Amino acid sequence: MELSKESVDEIDQDIEAENFRKVEAALFVSGRYLSIQELVALTEVNPILLKKILADLEGKYRTSGIEVVNKDNLWKMDVSRDYTWLVNKLATGSSEFTRAEQETLAIIAYKQPMKQSVLIKIRGNKAYDHVKRFVEMGLITKKKAGHTADLNLSDSFYDYFHANPDEHLLTSITEQAEEKKEEENKEVVS
C-alpha cells in the first residue's frame, strides 16, 4: 500500500492535534507552573513543537475565561485575571486553604512585615503549621531575626492570587473577614 501526500498530511495533522490536546490537558490538570522540560517529559512533545503549541494555546484562550500564563518560561493554565473575583467568590474555606489558614495569611498580608512571634500571639500555635505551609508553597518569605523570624509576602503570593503588589488588596481581604464575622454574630444572636 502506497501513501499519498494527502494521507501523510492527514497523519501529520492528526499528530499535531493530539500533541496540542496533550499539552492543553497537562496545563489544565497541573494547577501550577510547569517548565518546558516538565512539559516535554509529560507529553513527549518535541521542545520546538511545544513552544509553538504553547503560543497557539495562548492565542486560543486569549478571549476566554481561561488564560495560559507564561512567567519566566514557566507555563500554567489559570482563570483569566478578569474573572478571579468570581473564583474568589465561589471558593470556600474547604477548597485550598482552611478558614484558619486563610485568616493567618490575611493577617500576614495586612501586617507585613511582621514578626512570627507576633503572629503566634494573635493566632496561636497552629500558626506555626500555617507559616510552614505558606513558606513551602512560596507564598511568604521567612527570615530569621533573633529568636523569631520576619514574615513577608513573596512575589509568588501576588502571582498566586492574581494581585498587584501596588494595589491595596488587603482592604478587601479584611472587609470580607469583617463581613463574615458580622454574619456569624447575627447567626449566634438569632
N, C-alpha and C positions, 0 to 999 in steps of 0.2 A: 504494500500500500504506500502510495506516494503522498506526501504532504504538500498541499498547495500553499502559496504565500498567504492566502486568506486564512487558512487553517492555522498557520503559525502565528499570524496576527491575533486571531481569536484566543489562542492559548496564552500568548503574552498578555493580552488584556485581562483574561481571567486570573492570571498570576498577579498582575498589578492590583486588581480589585481585591483579591484575597489578602495581599500584603497590606493594603490600605485598611481593611477591616481588622486585621490582627493588631496593627499599631493603634488604631482607634480603640479597640477593646482593651488593650494593655493600659492605655492612658485613662480610660474610663474606670477601670477596676482598681488601679493603684491607689488613687486618692492622695498621692504625694508626688513630689518632683522625681523624675527619672532621668538619668544621664543617657547619652547616646549609646554608651556601652551596655547599659542595662536593657535598653530597648532592643538592641541587636541580639543580646543573649536571650531575651524573652520571645522575640518574634522571628528570629533567624532571617531578618531582612538586611540586605547589604547596606552598610552605612551611607553610601552615596544616595541610594534609593530612599533610605529612611529620611534623610534631610529633605528630599523633595516631598515625600508623603507628609512630613510634619508641616511644611509650608502649605501644602494643599489642605490639610486639616485646619490650620489657622484660618485660611480663606473660607472653608466650608462653614465654620462656626462663627465667623465674624459678625453676622447679623442675627444670631440666635441667643437664646438664654444661657448657652454654654459657651465657654471660650477655651482655646488651647493657649496656655501661658508658657512663654519661654523666658527663663531668668538665668542668666549666666550659663547658657547652653544646657540647662536642665528644663525638662518639659513636664507639664501636667495639664489635665483637663479639669476645669472648675466651673462653678456657676459664674456667669457674667457679672462683672462689678455692678452693672445696673440693677441686678436683682438680688444682691446679697442681703438687702433689707428683708426680702421675702423669706429667704432661707433662715435668717436670724429669727424671724417671727415664727416660723414653723418649728424651729429646733426646740427641743425640750431638754431639761436637765439630765435625762437618762440617755441622751444620744451620745455625745462625745465626752463631755465633762459632767461630773456630778454637780449638783447645785452648790455643794460646799467648795468644790474646785473653782467653779465659776465665780463665787464670791471672793475667794482668795485671790484669784487672778485679777478681778476688778479692783481689789484693794491695792495690789502691787501696781497696777496700771495707774491708779489715781494718785498714789503717794510716791511713786518712783522719783528719784532713787530713794530706797528705804532700806533700813537695817532689817535683817531677818529676825533679830530678837524682838523688834517692834511688831513685826507681823505675827510672831508666835504669841505675843501678849494679846493681840487683837483676836486672832483666830484659833489659838490653842495648838496643842502638839501635833494634831493631824496636818497642820500646815507644812510640817517638815516633809511629809509624803507628797503633798501638792507641789512644793518647791522642787523636789527631786524630779517629779514627773515633768514639770514645765521646763526644767533645765534639759532633761533628756530629749524633750520634743524640740528644744531650741527656741522656745518662746521667750524665755528670760535668760539673763546672764547673772551669774553668781560669782562674786569676787570676795575672797577672804579679807576681812577687815577686823583685826584684833581677835576677840573671842567670838565674833559673829561674822556675818557676810553682808555685802551690799547687793541689793537686788535691783535690776533694771530690766526694762523691756528690750528685747533684741529686735533687729531688723526683721527677723523671721516672724515675730509677733504681728507686725504690721502687714506683712505679706499674707500670713495665715488668715487674718481677719479682714483682709482687703481694706485696710485703713491707711490713711495718710498720717505720718508722724506729726505733720503740721496742723492737722485738724484737731479740734477739741472733742475727740470721740468719747472721752471719758465722761463727759457730761451726760451723754445719752445712756451710758452704762449705769451710772449712779441713779439717773432718773428712772430707769427700768427697775433697778433694785428697790428704790423707794416705792414705786407703784405696786410692786409685788408685795412688799411689806404692808402697805395700806390695805390691799386686798385680803391678806391673811388676817390682819387685825379685824377687818369687817366680818370675816368668817367666824372668828373666835367670839366676837361680841354677839353675833346672831345665834 
